[in-house]
Amino acid sequence: MDPKTSAHLDTFAREHLPPQDQWPELLFDLPELRYPDRLNCAAELLDRTADRLGPDRPAFRTPDGGVWSYGELRERVDRIAHVLTSDLGVVPGNRVLLRGPTTPRLAACWLAVLKAGAIAVTVLDRQRSAELSTICSIARVSHALCDVRAADDLVKAEVPGLRITVYGGDAPDDLLRLAEARTGPYRAVDTAADDVALIAFTSGTTGRPKGCMHFHRDVLAIADTFSAHVLRPTPDDVFAGSPPLGFTFGLGGLVVFPLRAGASALLLEQSGPAQLLPELAAHRVSVLFTAPTAYRVMLDRIDGHDLSALRRCVSAGENLPVATWRSWHERTGLRIINGIGATELLHIFISAADDAIRPGTTGVPVPGWQARVLDRDGRPVPDGEPGLLAVRGPVGCRYLADERQRDYVAHGWNLTGDTYVRDADGYFRYVARADDMIISSGYNIAGPEVEDALLRHPSVAEAAVVGRADELRGQIVVAYVVLREGAATAAEELRAFMKNELAPHKCPRVIEFLPALPRTATGKLQRFRLRDD
């Protein structure tokens, strides 16, 4: 990255990229991945698509039948971008946190932030104040755009210097009211293709979230690889799904991919399996993104719902069991497109569609990507033997000022932390996570983060958190707790406490009390003994 070409006036993100020698090797072999040096991904996704296919095409849909055309979306995005720069003082390179349920308004804010040359930091509206405070501290967030319904925890985080602007309320300084006073097109900031566009946060095994920095060209690259070559959407497709926009799985599947294709997306605030089925039928959804858990639950409720418009079903976030794939195929005639992605790499990099699908495998490297299976010393293992999954492509891991960059990238490859087997035909099959991450219903949950929260309860002396196999969710969070002497805290009290400390999906579903935790002679916790319990 040449700092002379950057459009960022706030240079924090660029200055906190890992050293160049710690980056993975990047591949741009496909002609469509050879992007120009100047590139603003929001302008490409919105303005170029509207110019190419016309402003009257539907872009975003709402459950009540509302439709935002590409022209209307562009007008609203431009108004918000004007507010960001003229009213709120946002300059290129500032980090802007985005929080709220999945709505066209949230998506419009994301596009406006990028169009203004700032850096989007999209978080889950479930995350609590302590989590939000940590994220804001790591990314040095200066501004936040927040749905008024999700503002309380952000306000409670008490982030020094953070300017919070809510939308969807009735206050005079509501973002949307300010936007009404702004008119005229907004010329997108002439960002460099390798200016940071977004910081997506994930949790590592230590529990401290890692900020993954992605460039403007990266946002387009995921659409021009997985979406273009595997998903192959058309402008007439209607996308929908369960992952929120705070997950890169949802951001890609519900915003980036449909806009790049000139298609539309139905954005749902309530997107559990019970809500998905009637919405899929009512809005003639043709492309669905969700986790294996949702497919399993929907199988029991599918009767009476017209899914005849559905032609593409994508699964990621956790391993897709072959039994789920076969049951869905038997009931619907549709072949689920399995895939593995990572926040560090923005979206899916191994997958297969149509006749290339082999149930029980994840698939093959997506065009534009390469993958191999390595041993602990970084040497390729023979086909049929398990090892560490290593991938490289047009997007790579670049942690924000985090020493764990050295763990994720080695010898030019991204090491995803998954154990895989490659067969003789080049298909990759998932075995297990190579670390202590718990994957439940598509959420990555770091056990130590949950332990830290438990230890904040005055009655808890020690805590250990592991994943337990669960047929419905893949894994559930199980906490083993040692109480302080004389304490008599019940599991129900701890559950209530945890709901105020962490997002609901991180809270333990099972809490068991032990007199002591298993440890080695040197005092190290033996989590494997708890997993085998």
SULQUISUL-V92728 format. One record per run of one state. SS is the DSSP state (h for helix, s for strand, l for the rest). FROM is the first residue (numbers start at 1). TO is the last residue. Records with the same first field share a line. If there is no record, write none. Layout:
SS->FROM-TO + FROM-TO
This chain:
l->1-11 + 16-19 + 23-30 + 34-37 + 39-40 + 54-57 + 62-66 + 88-94 + 100-103 + 116-118 + 123-128 + 140-142 + 151-151 + 157-162 + 168-174 + 181-191 + 193-195 + 204-208 + 232-237 + 242-247 + 262-263 + 267-272 + 283-286 + 291-291 + 300-311 + 316-321 + 333-335 + 342-342 + 346-347 + 352-353 + 357-362 + 366-369 + 375-379 + 381-386 + 393-398 + 400-404 + 411-412 + 423-427 + 434-436 + 441-442 + 455-459 + 471-473 + 484-490 + 500-503 + 507-509 + 514-518 + 520-524 + 526-526 + 532-533
h->12-15 + 20-22 + 31-33 + 41-53 + 70-87 + 104-115 + 129-139 + 148-150 + 152-156 + 175-180 + 216-231 + 248-261 + 273-282 + 292-299 + 322-332 + 343-345 + 354-356 + 405-408 + 447-454 + 491-499 + 504-506 + 527-531
s->38-38 + 58-61 + 67-69 + 95-99 + 119-122 + 143-147 + 163-167 + 192-192 + 196-203 + 209-215 + 238-241 + 264-266 + 287-290 + 312-315 + 336-341 + 348-351 + 363-365 + 370-374 + 380-380 + 387-392 + 399-399 + 409-410 + 413-422 + 428-433 + 437-440 + 443-446 + 460-470 + 474-483 + 510-513 + 519-519 + 525-525
